[in-house]
Amino acid sequence: MTTTAPAIMTIPPASVADNLKFQQDCVRMKKYNFIGGIQRIVLEVTDKMYIPADILEDLKSDPMGPCIEFFGQETWLPVGQVEAAGMQNLLLPLDVVRRKDGRVGFPDKPDRHWVPTKGPETVKTETGYKMIHETPRMIKQDLRTFSTGILRDTNFIVYERVAQILVKPYGLAEGWIIRCGLNPADNTHMTFLLDHTTGEAHFYGGLYVITRPGVQ
């Protein structure tokens, strides 16, 4: 693991720019199949990844490893899938990435070391009863953390390699896991790109498969 900031990446090949333009057109023309909401993007540790020194030791004991959290249904990142002839299927973020205050950034996530001070309470409502849980302590997710640089001549922060993506399909009780790996055709792994000025997001490269745990 590294705690030093990565260098700016090399100039992207034209295929990257073409791919992002294609994705932008798909969003604009609504040419995609809606999947659900992204809850978590899990990343593989690489030598280029920026890991702040103050979380380095704690990260070693985190069972999830480095990841970007979209905690709470109101912050899930909607995602679709594009199936185009002659191309690999594409995952397509369908909204910009912003915090609750409207600024570009990832939402706060629960502190995994937080312990509730009291148990849940049952309260009566107009339609029955519901459980009220204590609000967890939240921590910020800095855009720089777990990044590997900036795509040259763009505003896109690069997060690679994406190992898996946890998705909650709207209307279904189950959760889906998108497992990501190497695309041997072009030797790429999946990368998550985020424009730090607009919040525009993309996935690029690699191969993936959608699995439904518990469904045979």
Summary of the structure (lengths in Angstrom):
residues: 216
radius of gyration: 18.5
end to end distance: 37.2
largest distance: 59.2
contacts: 565
relative contact order: 0.21
helix: 12%
strand: 35%
